[in-house]
């Protein structure tokens, strides 16, 4: 896939006062004085909150019993060892260490079908407490801390079945120290889905120690109230999370379901804002699912665990079906017959929510029944750093690119600048056919170009027609003409594509044998290499259809038709 490197300056901005204060604060909490204060009196009682009910992977559990943790294709030994302790192993990837120190794999050991799983889990928890019980930057990071607190608390009853008499005291003391640290670092410089995870862990810990008295009661009340206020604005009115990422839609829904279960287990009423957020999240999670049950690949998403998505939706209690549109976030959904089109017709995430956002404005994906046809490249967790960066480019999405430039600038520090901020969409239906008329101004400041995209889906779903236009704003001429454009249609790796009709069309064959044909006018048509990172732990070669042309001063228009082939 050809890169779409921005011509805008991507030099990292000089650190501002806020960044300096944040680093100073991190240094302060890591100082010896802070570490000493974590050693205050451990609570004398502990309440196991809402034992974990998410299913583990028995195969992964058996692998753990054999001494190996596998994460996205990377396997490493977890055996406690003085020569090679696993928790901060230098040769392991960052993702592998994160998963190991997050302890979500406890449920795999729990469900492996072997009683030895509990004994191994206790040995590993004990080994972590001995080696990592005092603060370190690698294993006490805020996100890992929040995950570990929750997993330890929810698995305590199971761990206790294989523990020695002194384990409870060591466990509670370590947990109390971790809770104290999370309370201190969870108040500032936390945003988005991490805020939900941190508040969830705080609530779990406060519930676990609630019998200790009023300090925990007050902390619990504050954390629950803060979570309610946060999700009220973080989960947008249409039910999409503020980062506009379908995989975070799943994660946040699971977090809130866990909080609801924990509060119920301690006979505490959930806040109305939490219940309302769950009600908004669930239908939009259905919105982002293709016919195969996996997720659409917008803003750093991969296909995901279909069974886990099913379970989260079932536990939400919401039976509301997927809506046709998401007015606050701008996503649109066209469904007819067995065809489904999901389009990103909204502005990129705002400041503070855009650290991993993609420059994919006006991109779309299409599936036919249970098979994906047109996709974005996606990105799985733990993908190499350079791939995670490149997959954010506009060229990694099924949309148009002008002059190999991203529609929103991706800066060196990860945020978006000069974003496609004015994204407009109009939707209509006529005798069963559905229309979308979308545009964005991401290329206006550089080239004086507005990208407008129209989509039309027939009533039977067998015909998707599109038009991509590149014009000057308000009907004026393009200020920098003759820039090359490429309209890209990335194909799922299972799709086989060939040029036909003397290079005037592309024929696509799905695994089921169904065929589709793409024709275009106003641009040259061809096939190029692409890559697909939508499956966890895999990089798959695939192809993309490209429509290539130039934008004159008076503008350009490309018409294309994606038609199902009968027989």
RODO-2510 file (C-alpha; in nm, 4 decimals, decimal comma):
residues 567
     n   res          X          Y          Z
     1     x     0,0000     0,0000     0,0000
     2     x     0,1375     0,3365    -0,0937
     3     x     0,1960     0,5620     0,2058
     4     x    -0,0019     0,8804     0,2508
     5     x     0,2518     1,0920     0,4344
     6     x     0,1303     1,4404     0,5309
     7     x     0,3064     1,7383     0,3787
     8     x     0,1995     1,9470     0,6744
     9     x     0,4615     1,9935     0,9413
    10     x     0,4503     1,7039     1,1878
    11     x     0,7196     1,8300     1,4225
    12     x     0,6293     1,7621     1,7824
    13     x     0,5166     2,0698     1,9652
    14     x     0,7387     2,1996     2,2419
    15     x     0,6243     2,0647     2,5780
    16     x     0,3830     2,3038     2,7422
    17     x     0,3432     2,3919     3,1072
    18     x     0,0751     2,1237     3,1483
    19     x     0,3083     1,8508     3,0207
    20     x     0,5881     1,9692     3,2497
    21     x     0,3604     1,9716     3,5520
    22     x     0,2347     1,6230     3,4641
    23     x     0,5895     1,4867     3,4482
    24     x     0,6795     1,6660     3,7715
    25     x     0,3755     1,5112     3,9372
    26     x     0,4715     1,1627     3,8159
    27     x     0,8214     1,2127     3,9568
    28     x     0,6749     1,3269     4,2874
    29     x     0,4541     1,0209     4,3349
    30     x     0,7507     0,7994     4,2519
    31     x     0,9677     0,9620     4,5183
    32     x     1,0710     0,7649     4,8294
    33     x     0,8398     0,9689     5,0549
    34     x     0,5391     0,8628     4,8510
    35     x     0,6455     0,5000     4,8540
    36     x     0,6730     0,5037     5,2333
    37     x     0,3201     0,6379     5,2679
    38     x     0,1835     0,3405     5,0767
    39     x     0,2832     0,1210     5,3680
    40     x     0,0089     0,2458     5,5976
    41     x    -0,1987     0,0026     5,8030
    42     x    -0,3564    -0,2618     5,5858
    43     x    -0,7321    -0,3125     5,6200
    44     x    -0,8335    -0,5902     5,8542
    45     x    -1,1301    -0,7140     5,6528
    46     x    -1,1943    -0,7868     5,2884
    47     x    -1,5087    -0,8501     5,0865
    48     x    -1,4776    -1,0372     4,7545
    49     x    -1,6778    -0,8250     4,5113
    50     x    -1,8855    -0,9844     4,2343
    51     x    -1,6717    -1,2851     4,1349
    52     x    -1,5627    -1,2682     3,7706
    53     x    -1,8235    -1,4095     3,5327
    54     x    -1,6574    -1,3441     3,1971
    55     x    -1,5523    -1,6736     3,0357
    56     x    -1,1890    -1,7739     3,0184
    57     x    -1,0143    -1,9545     2,7347
    58     x    -0,9476    -2,3160     2,8335
    59     x    -0,6798    -2,3612     2,5656
    60     x    -0,4933    -2,0546     2,6889
    61     x    -0,5326    -2,1836     3,0432
    62     x    -0,3738    -2,5161     2,9539
    63     x    -0,0886    -2,3280     2,7876
    64     x    -0,0429    -2,1267     3,1074
    65     x    -0,0317    -2,4488     3,3079
    66     x     0,2480    -2,5594     3,0785
    67     x     0,4318    -2,2395     3,1705
    68     x     0,3666    -2,0135     2,8713
    69     x     0,1595    -1,7000     2,8105
    70     x     0,0732    -1,6287     2,4463
    71     x    -0,0259    -1,2747     2,3432
    72     x    -0,0958    -1,1956     1,9776
    73     x     0,1344    -1,4710     1,8592
    74     x     0,4140    -1,3975     2,1092
    75     x     0,4715    -1,6702     2,3676
    76     x     0,6849    -1,6320     2,6783
    77     x     0,7577    -1,8251     2,9955
    78     x     0,5702    -1,7199     3,3084
    79     x     0,7478    -1,9549     3,5470
    80     x     0,8673    -1,7734     3,8606
    81     x     1,2444    -1,7649     3,8363
    82     x     1,5221    -1,5747     4,0088
    83     x     1,7266    -1,5860     3,6898
    84     x     1,4527    -1,4676     3,4549
    85     x     1,1513    -1,3164     3,6359
    86     x     0,8743    -1,2508     3,3829
    87     x     0,7185    -0,9277     3,5123
    88     x     0,9692    -0,6842     3,3591
    89     x     1,1473    -0,9179     3,1157
    90     x     1,3557    -0,6998     2,8798
    91     x     1,3168    -0,9224     2,5737
    92     x     0,9375    -0,9333     2,5870
    93     x     0,7155    -0,6933     2,3943
    94     x     0,5383    -0,4118     2,5726
    95     x     0,1980    -0,5734     2,5053
    96     x     0,3105    -0,9087     2,6480
    97     x     0,4284    -0,7411     2,9686
    98     x     0,1081    -0,5395     2,9913
    99     x    -0,1107    -0,8499     2,9612
   100     x     0,1012    -1,0391     3,2125
   101     x     0,0905    -0,7597     3,4720
   102     x    -0,2803    -0,6950     3,4121
   103     x    -0,3755    -1,0473     3,5301
   104     x    -0,6813    -1,0891     3,3043
   105     x    -0,5355    -1,4328     3,2241
   106     x    -0,6487    -1,5481     3,5696
   107     x    -0,9847    -1,6391     3,4168
   108     x    -0,8094    -1,8628     3,1612
   109     x    -0,6425    -2,0569     3,4421
   110     x    -0,9711    -2,0657     3,6316
   111     x    -1,1544    -2,2185     3,3346
   112     x    -0,8784    -2,4509     3,2124
   113     x    -1,0490    -2,7543     3,3666
   114     x    -0,7568    -2,8448     3,5934
   115     x    -0,7540    -2,7845     3,9717
   116     x    -0,3821    -2,7102     3,9401
   117     x    -0,4779    -2,3787     3,7793
   118     x    -0,5611    -2,2197     4,1151
   119     x    -0,2335    -2,3299     4,2723
   120     x    -0,0328    -2,1839     3,9816
   121     x    -0,2334    -1,8602     4,0000
   122     x    -0,1553    -1,8252     4,3719
   123     x     0,2167    -1,8844     4,3080
   124     x     0,2192    -1,6171     4,0382
   125     x     0,0287    -1,3621     4,2478
   126     x     0,2663    -1,4315     4,5375
   127     x     0,5671    -1,3954     4,3069
   128     x     0,4353    -1,0616     4,1783
   129     x     0,3793    -0,9346     4,5322
   130     x     0,7323    -1,0348     4,6334
   131     x     0,9100    -0,8905     4,3285
   132     x     0,6847    -0,6015     4,2278
   133     x     0,5144    -0,5144     4,5545
   134     x     0,6962    -0,1839     4,5728
   135     x     0,6347     0,0835     4,3132
   136     x     0,8050     0,0603     3,9738
   137     x     0,7309     0,2589     3,6605
   138     x     0,6831    -0,0542     3,4513
   139     x     0,4389    -0,2554     3,6618
   140     x     0,2564     0,0172     3,8537
   141     x     0,1442     0,2113     3,5495
   142     x    -0,2062     0,3473     3,5907
   143     x    -0,3825     0,1276     3,3357
   144     x    -0,2087    -0,1895     3,4563
   145     x    -0,2804    -0,0981     3,8165
   146     x    -0,6515    -0,0528     3,7462
   147     x    -0,6777    -0,3827     3,5579
   148     x    -0,4821    -0,5774     3,8192
   149     x    -0,6856    -0,4478     4,1132
   150     x    -1,0100    -0,5557     3,9495
   151     x    -0,8821    -0,8989     3,8437
   152     x    -0,7343    -0,9755     4,1853
   153     x    -1,0520    -0,8774     4,3682
   154     x    -1,2852    -1,0683     4,1364
   155     x    -1,0743    -1,3842     4,1545
   156     x    -1,0004    -1,3767     4,5265
   157     x    -1,2513    -1,6477     4,6246
   158     x    -1,1047    -1,8807     4,3619
   159     x    -0,7462    -1,8013     4,4615
   160     x    -0,8281    -1,8686     4,8272
   161     x    -0,9151    -2,2319     4,7466
   162     x    -0,5448    -2,3048     4,6831
   163     x    -0,3777    -2,0517     4,9140
   164     x    -0,1811    -2,1021     5,2339
   165     x    -0,3086    -1,9438     5,5606
   166     x    -0,0867    -1,6396     5,5254
   167     x    -0,1875    -1,5576     5,1689
   168     x    -0,4923    -1,3492     5,2673
   169     x    -0,2853    -1,1088     5,4763
   170     x    -0,0201    -1,0625     5,2047
   171     x    -0,2887    -1,0210     4,9406
   172     x    -0,4911    -0,7601     5,1294
   173     x    -0,1823    -0,5594     5,2235
   174     x    -0,0600    -0,5474     4,8620
   175     x    -0,4054    -0,4628     4,7335
   176     x    -0,4388    -0,1776     4,9818
   177     x    -0,1048    -0,0316     4,8718
   178     x    -0,2066    -0,0513     4,5072
   179     x    -0,5407     0,1115     4,5825
   180     x    -0,3682     0,3983     4,7640
   181     x    -0,1377     0,4585     4,4690
   182     x    -0,4225     0,4441     4,2164
   183     x    -0,6183     0,6988     4,4206
   184     x    -0,3267     0,9414     4,3986
   185     x    -0,2449     0,9032     4,0299
   186     x    -0,6048     0,8637     3,9145
   187     x    -0,7102     1,2228     3,9781
   188     x    -0,5218     1,4104     3,7043
   189     x    -0,4181     1,3639     3,3417
   190     x    -0,6576     1,0773     3,2853
   191     x    -0,9044     1,0868     2,9976
   192     x    -1,1390     0,8806     2,7863
   193     x    -1,1853     0,5096     2,8416
   194     x    -0,8969     0,5032     3,0921
   195     x    -1,1046     0,7226     3,3229
   196     x    -1,3757     0,4566     3,3237
   197     x    -1,1212     0,1819     3,3986
   198     x    -0,9613     0,3795     3,6838
   199     x    -1,2936     0,4665     3,8468
   200     x    -1,4079     0,1063     3,8088
   201     x    -1,0977    -0,0169     3,9939
   202     x    -1,1457     0,2463     4,2650
   203     x    -1,5072     0,1373     4,3138
   204     x    -1,4073    -0,2309     4,3314
   205     x    -1,1365    -0,1608     4,5904
   206     x    -1,3612     0,0610     4,8022
   207     x    -1,6352    -0,2012     4,7967
   208     x    -1,3823    -0,4685     4,8961
   209     x    -1,2712    -0,2670     5,1999
   210     x    -1,6066    -0,1061     5,2770
   211     x    -1,6362    -0,2722     5,6158
   212     x    -1,3325    -0,0769     5,7313
   213     x    -1,5353     0,2372     5,7941
   214     x    -1,6374     0,5802     5,6751
   215     x    -1,3216     0,6637     5,4774
   216     x    -1,3986     0,3908     5,2262
   217     x    -1,7682     0,4810     5,2249
   218     x    -1,6837     0,8412     5,1366
   219     x    -1,4342     0,7351     4,8695
   220     x    -1,6892     0,4950     4,7203
   221     x    -1,9578     0,7613     4,7108
   222     x    -1,7212     1,0026     4,5383
   223     x    -1,6016     0,7471     4,2827
   224     x    -1,9535     0,6348     4,1926
   225     x    -2,0682     0,9948     4,1590
   226     x    -1,7663     1,0861     3,9485
   227     x    -1,8217     0,7874     3,7200
   228     x    -2,1862     0,8831     3,6714
   229     x    -2,0964     1,2403     3,5799
   230     x    -1,8191     1,1302     3,3472
   231     x    -2,0103     0,8708     3,1437
   232     x    -2,3001     1,1133     3,1023
   233     x    -2,0809     1,3273     2,8761
   234     x    -1,8257     1,0671     2,7602
   235     x    -2,0899     0,8360     2,6123
   236     x    -2,2358     1,0720     2,3531
   237     x    -2,6079     1,1236     2,3106
   238     x    -2,6128     0,8732     2,0246
   239     x    -2,4352     0,6097     2,2374
   240     x    -2,0899     0,6255     2,0775
   241     x    -1,7882     0,6698     2,3063
   242     x    -1,6026     0,9990     2,2609
   243     x    -1,2981     0,8319     2,0974
   244     x    -1,5322     0,7067     1,8215
   245     x    -1,3674     0,3616     1,8290
   246     x    -1,5840     0,0452     1,8137
   247     x    -1,3376    -0,1659     2,0170
   248     x    -1,3638     0,0891     2,3002
   249     x    -1,7417     0,0631     2,2680
   250     x    -1,7024    -0,2986     2,3793
   251     x    -1,4467    -0,2243     2,6511
   252     x    -1,6461     0,0563     2,8120
   253     x    -1,9699    -0,1422     2,8027
   254     x    -1,7950    -0,4304     2,9804
   255     x    -1,6494    -0,1928     3,2416
   256     x    -1,9899    -0,0475     3,3200
   257     x    -2,1533    -0,3906     3,3353
   258     x    -1,8846    -0,4960     3,5840
   259     x    -1,9454    -0,1874     3,7976
   260     x    -2,3192    -0,2547     3,7929
   261     x    -2,2617    -0,6149     3,9052
   262     x    -2,0190    -0,5080     4,1782
   263     x    -2,2562    -0,2489     4,3199
   264     x    -2,5411    -0,4997     4,3118
   265     x    -2,3304    -0,7620     4,4926
   266     x    -2,2768    -0,5139     4,7759
   267     x    -2,6433    -0,4053     4,7660
   268     x    -2,5589    -0,0574     4,6405
   269     x    -2,7803     0,1080     4,3833
   270     x    -2,6189     0,2006     4,0536
   271     x    -2,6386     0,5689     3,9548
   272     x    -2,8997     0,6576     3,6956
   273     x    -2,6285     0,7931     3,4650
   274     x    -2,4564     0,4536     3,4561
   275     x    -2,7777     0,2729     3,3657
   276     x    -2,8503     0,5309     3,0958
   277     x    -2,5001     0,4960     2,9510
   278     x    -2,5396     0,1182     2,9225
   279     x    -2,8727     0,1707     2,7478
   280     x    -2,7046     0,4032     2,4942
   281     x    -2,3919     0,1912     2,4428
   282     x    -2,5572    -0,1397     2,3550
   283     x    -2,7540    -0,0417     2,0402
   284     x    -2,4496     0,1391     1,9010
   285     x    -2,2356    -0,1682     1,9584
   286     x    -2,4852    -0,3542     1,7384
   287     x    -2,4528    -0,0672     1,4900
   288     x    -2,0786    -0,1344     1,4485
   289     x    -2,1129    -0,5091     1,3809
   290     x    -2,0823    -0,6547     1,0330
   291     x    -2,2726    -0,9576     0,9115
   292     x    -1,9970    -1,1853     1,0454
   293     x    -2,0520    -1,0498     1,3981
   294     x    -1,7185    -0,8684     1,4111
   295     x    -1,6591    -0,4955     1,4420
   296     x    -1,6170    -0,2317     1,1734
   297     x    -1,2567    -0,1110     1,1588
   298     x    -1,2644     0,2571     1,2502
   299     x    -1,0147     0,4431     1,4716
   300     x    -0,7801     0,1645     1,5719
   301     x    -1,0304    -0,1194     1,5854
   302     x    -0,9910    -0,4851     1,4918
   303     x    -1,2665    -0,7420     1,4350
   304     x    -1,2778    -0,8443     1,8006
   305     x    -1,4071    -1,1445     1,9921
   306     x    -1,7541    -1,2176     1,8559
   307     x    -1,8605    -1,4410     2,1465
   308     x    -1,7535    -1,1757     2,3972
   309     x    -1,9509    -0,9098     2,2084
   310     x    -2,2570    -1,1354     2,2123
   311     x    -2,2220    -1,1860     2,5867
   312     x    -2,1763    -0,8160     2,6612
   313     x    -2,4890    -0,7322     2,4624
   314     x    -2,6873    -1,0066     2,6365
   315     x    -2,5797    -0,8816     2,9804
   316     x    -2,6649    -0,5232     2,8938
   317     x    -3,0319    -0,6171     2,8999
   318     x    -3,0951    -0,3923     2,6019
   319     x    -3,2972    -0,5378     2,3176
   320     x    -3,2884    -0,2204     2,1100
   321     x    -3,1742    -0,2842     1,7532
   322     x    -2,8986    -0,0955     1,5738
   323     x    -3,0086     0,2523     1,4625
   324     x    -2,9565     0,3777     1,1080
   325     x    -2,7441     0,6741     1,2097
   326     x    -2,5478     0,8239     1,4964
   327     x    -2,6225     1,1949     1,4946
   328     x    -2,3675     1,3082     1,7557
   329     x    -2,0688     1,1097     1,6264
   330     x    -2,1666     1,1139     1,2595
   331     x    -2,1547     0,7436     1,1730
   332     x    -2,4068     0,6197     0,9174
   333     x    -2,5419     0,2724     0,8401
   334     x    -2,7077     0,1602     0,5167
   335     x    -2,8673    -0,1853     0,5185
   336     x    -3,0681    -0,3495     0,2409
   337     x    -3,1087    -0,7146     0,1515
   338     x    -2,7918    -0,8875     0,2689
   339     x    -2,5735    -0,5789     0,2135
   340     x    -2,4471    -0,3541     0,4921
   341     x    -2,2520    -0,0292     0,4557
   342     x    -2,1055     0,1557     0,7564
   343     x    -1,9604     0,5015     0,6888
   344     x    -1,7623     0,7487     0,8978
   345     x    -1,9394     1,0768     0,8261
   346     x    -1,8341     1,2609     1,1400
   347     x    -1,5557     1,4837     1,2635
   348     x    -1,2515     1,3106     1,4177
   349     x    -1,2432     1,2840     1,7990
   350     x    -1,1762     1,6064     1,9871
   351     x    -0,8682     1,7113     2,1789
   352     x    -0,7715     1,4619     2,4452
   353     x    -0,9679     1,1812     2,2784
   354     x    -0,7589     1,1670     1,9588
   355     x    -0,4368     1,0041     2,0748
   356     x    -0,5034     0,6959     1,8618
   357     x    -0,7618     0,8372     1,6197
   358     x    -0,7319     0,7645     1,2492
   359     x    -0,7510     1,0093     0,9589
   360     x    -1,0296     0,8101     0,7926
   361     x    -1,3007     1,0708     0,7378
   362     x    -1,5682     0,9616     0,4834
   363     x    -1,4305     0,6067     0,4722
   364     x    -1,6766     0,3190     0,4538
   365     x    -1,6878    -0,0580     0,4918
   366     x    -1,9228    -0,3021     0,3226
   367     x    -2,0207    -0,6603     0,3955
   368     x    -2,2489    -0,8973     0,2071
   369     x    -2,4308    -1,1378     0,4396
   370     x    -2,1557    -1,2844     0,6624
   371     x    -1,8677    -1,1886     0,4303
   372     x    -1,6638    -0,8677     0,4329
   373     x    -1,6013    -0,7035     0,0984
   374     x    -1,4739    -0,3439     0,1394
   375     x    -1,2742    -0,2748     0,4562
   376     x    -1,0395    -0,0320     0,6246
   377     x    -0,6975    -0,1771     0,7065
   378     x    -0,7612    -0,1764     1,0833
   379     x    -0,4996    -0,2460     1,3481
   380     x    -0,4821    -0,5187     1,6117
   381     x    -0,3472    -0,4646     1,9647
   382     x     0,0245    -0,5171     1,9851
   383     x     0,0897    -0,4527     1,6176
   384     x     0,4415    -0,3164     1,5536
   385     x     0,4710     0,0526     1,6327
   386     x     0,5360     0,1546     1,2706
   387     x     0,2277    -0,0317     1,1524
   388     x     0,0136     0,1273     1,4203
   389     x     0,1331     0,4633     1,2897
   390     x     0,0830     0,3887     0,9190
   391     x    -0,2625     0,2397     0,9740
   392     x    -0,3773     0,5805     1,0999
   393     x    -0,3103     0,7345     0,7576
   394     x    -0,5972     0,8234     0,5256
   395     x    -0,4469     0,5844     0,2682
   396     x    -0,5229     0,2907     0,5017
   397     x    -0,8966     0,3612     0,4683
   398     x    -1,1543     0,3170     0,1958
   399     x    -1,1876     0,6817     0,1103
   400     x    -1,0158     0,9434    -0,1090
   401     x    -0,6643     1,0807    -0,0592
   402     x    -0,5381     1,4033    -0,2202
   403     x    -0,1678     1,4483    -0,2973
   404     x    -0,0717     1,1588    -0,0648
   405     x    -0,1737     1,3764     0,2293
   406     x    -0,3763     1,2794     0,5348
   407     x    -0,7159     1,4470     0,5648
   408     x    -0,6265     1,5213     0,9294
   409     x    -0,2648     1,5720     1,0302
   410     x    -0,1204     1,3059     1,2594
   411     x     0,1443     1,4766     1,4710
   412     x     0,4610     1,3246     1,6094
   413     x     0,3090     1,3226     1,9598
   414     x     0,0039     1,1315     1,8374
   415     x    -0,2742     1,3885     1,8419
   416     x    -0,4555     1,5216     1,5363
   417     x    -0,4045     1,8706     1,3983
   418     x    -0,5699     2,0571     1,1115
   419     x    -0,8420     1,7965     1,1301
   420     x    -1,1290     1,7515     0,8905
   421     x    -1,3421     1,9596     1,1227
   422     x    -1,6400     2,0596     0,9102
   423     x    -1,7932     1,7258     0,8199
   424     x    -2,1466     1,7487     0,6838
   425     x    -2,3887     1,4716     0,6034
   426     x    -2,7372     1,4528     0,4593
   427     x    -2,9416     1,1332     0,4460
   428     x    -3,2518     1,0481     0,2466
   429     x    -3,4609     0,7487     0,1444
   430     x    -3,6693     0,7073    -0,1694
   431     x    -3,8811     0,3986    -0,2388
   432     x    -3,6503     0,1755    -0,0380
   433     x    -3,3258     0,3185    -0,1768
   434     x    -3,0959     0,5015     0,0681
   435     x    -2,8761     0,8062     0,0013
   436     x    -2,5853     0,9616     0,1861
   437     x    -2,4367     1,2967     0,0844
   438     x    -2,1194     1,3747     0,2835
   439     x    -1,8316     1,6217     0,2660
   440     x    -1,5269     1,7345     0,4644
   441     x    -1,2824     2,0247     0,4485
   442     x    -0,9633     1,8486     0,5527
   443     x    -0,7911     1,9526     0,2288
   444     x    -0,9198     2,3083     0,2190
   445     x    -0,6326     2,4824     0,3998
   446     x    -0,3665     2,3090     0,1912
   447     x    -0,5148     2,2845    -0,1565
   448     x    -0,8451     2,4689    -0,1495
   449     x    -1,0256     2,1363    -0,2062
   450     x    -1,3486     2,0059    -0,0530
   451     x    -1,4010     1,6288    -0,0713
   452     x    -1,7628     1,5353    -0,1243
   453     x    -1,8844     1,1744    -0,1334
   454     x    -2,2293     1,0483    -0,2310
   455     x    -2,3447     0,6909    -0,1690
   456     x    -2,6638     0,5262    -0,2968
   457     x    -2,7739     0,1748    -0,1962
   458     x    -3,0487     0,0039    -0,3933
   459     x    -3,3550    -0,1416    -0,2165
   460     x    -3,2330    -0,4991    -0,2674
   461     x    -2,8762    -0,4223    -0,1620
   462     x    -2,7322    -0,5456    -0,4909
   463     x    -2,6124    -0,2084    -0,6171
   464     x    -2,3986     0,0459    -0,4312
   465     x    -2,3202     0,3550    -0,6333
   466     x    -2,0894     0,6330    -0,5354
   467     x    -1,9547     0,9655    -0,6516
   468     x    -1,6421     1,1326    -0,5169
   469     x    -1,6061     1,5023    -0,6012
   470     x    -1,3130     1,7369    -0,5475
   471     x    -1,4170     2,0996    -0,5748
   472     x    -1,3244     2,4446    -0,4510
   473     x    -1,5159     2,5805    -0,1494
   474     x    -1,8455     2,7595    -0,2172
   475     x    -1,8125     2,6951    -0,5894
   476     x    -1,4799     2,8762    -0,6234
   477     x    -1,1902     2,7285    -0,8260
   478     x    -0,9396     2,4965    -0,6614
   479     x    -0,6468     2,7130    -0,5427
   480     x    -0,3810     2,4454    -0,6025
   481     x    -0,4903     2,2507    -0,9116
   482     x    -0,3418     1,9364    -1,0701
   483     x    -0,3047     1,7551    -0,7400
   484     x    -0,3399     1,3790    -0,7761
   485     x    -0,6252     1,2023    -0,6006
   486     x    -0,6682     0,8320    -0,5275
   487     x    -1,0029     0,6820    -0,4298
   488     x    -0,9244     0,3575    -0,2465
   489     x    -1,1341     0,0462    -0,1865
   490     x    -0,9383    -0,1894     0,0410
   491     x    -1,0536    -0,5487    -0,0018
   492     x    -1,0826    -0,8108     0,2691
   493     x    -0,8077    -1,0745     0,2306
   494     x    -1,0667    -1,3421     0,1505
   495     x    -1,1772    -1,1496    -0,1606
   496     x    -1,0154    -1,2471    -0,4919
   497     x    -0,9979    -0,9571    -0,7386
   498     x    -0,9089    -0,9432    -1,1094
   499     x    -0,9101    -0,6668    -1,3704
   500     x    -1,1665    -0,7222    -1,6461
   501     x    -1,3177    -0,5524    -1,9495
   502     x    -0,9785    -0,4366    -2,0787
   503     x    -0,8970    -0,2784    -1,7470
   504     x    -1,2261    -0,0893    -1,7180
   505     x    -1,3675    -0,2946    -1,4286
   506     x    -1,2644    -0,5139    -1,1349
   507     x    -1,4325    -0,8466    -1,0619
   508     x    -1,4406    -0,9633    -0,7000
   509     x    -1,5160    -1,3157    -0,5822
   510     x    -1,6109    -1,3890    -0,2192
   511     x    -1,5403    -1,7239    -0,0483
   512     x    -1,9075    -1,8209    -0,0869
   513     x    -1,8731    -1,7865    -0,4635
   514     x    -2,0779    -1,4671    -0,4822
   515     x    -1,9371    -1,2090    -0,7193
   516     x    -1,9277    -0,8294    -0,7279
   517     x    -1,8083    -0,5928    -1,0007
   518     x    -1,6767    -0,2387    -0,9658
   519     x    -1,6812     0,0019    -1,2617
   520     x    -1,5830     0,3675    -1,2639
   521     x    -1,5725     0,6748    -1,4848
   522     x    -1,3692     0,9915    -1,4426
   523     x    -1,0510     0,8161    -1,3257
   524     x    -0,8201     0,5333    -1,4167
   525     x    -0,8904     0,2022    -1,2408
   526     x    -0,6356    -0,0471    -1,1127
   527     x    -0,5344    -0,2960    -0,8451
   528     x    -0,2594    -0,2404    -0,5891
   529     x    -0,1200    -0,4219    -0,2863
   530     x    -0,2646    -0,3608     0,0567
   531     x    -0,2428    -0,5093     0,4053
   532     x    -0,5065    -0,6126     0,6577
   533     x    -0,4492    -0,5924     1,0341
   534     x    -0,8096    -0,6478     1,1381
   535     x    -0,7500    -0,9955     1,2824
   536     x    -0,5785    -1,0188     1,6185
   537     x    -0,2091    -1,0974     1,5899
   538     x    -0,2072    -1,1304     1,2100
   539     x    -0,0788    -0,9234     0,9206
   540     x    -0,2419    -1,0428     0,5991
   541     x    -0,1616    -0,9362     0,2483
   542     x    -0,4563    -0,8233     0,0436
   543     x    -0,5423    -0,5917    -0,2445
   544     x    -0,7068    -0,2586    -0,2994
   545     x    -0,8897    -0,1085    -0,5942
   546     x    -0,7593     0,2377    -0,6788
   547     x    -0,9226     0,5092    -0,8871
   548     x    -0,6567     0,7618    -0,9855
   549     x    -0,6889     1,1088    -1,1392
   550     x    -0,5991     1,4771    -1,1044
   551     x    -0,7985     1,7740    -0,9816
   552     x    -0,8082     2,0679    -1,2307
   553     x    -0,8987     2,4201    -1,1224
   554     x    -1,2643     2,3574    -1,2002
   555     x    -1,2699     2,0405    -0,9880
   556     x    -1,3114     1,6713    -1,0640
   557     x    -1,5740     1,4015    -1,0156
   558     x    -1,5429     1,0230    -1,0148
   559     x    -1,8477     0,8005    -1,0449
   560     x    -1,8347     0,4349    -0,9532
   561     x    -2,0743     0,1427    -0,9156
   562     x    -2,0322    -0,1706    -0,7051
   563     x    -2,2782    -0,4270    -0,8387
   564     x    -2,3627    -0,7796    -0,7305
   565     x    -2,3178    -1,0345    -1,0093
   566     x    -2,5997    -1,2825    -1,0456
   567     x    -2,5328    -1,6499    -1,1054
***
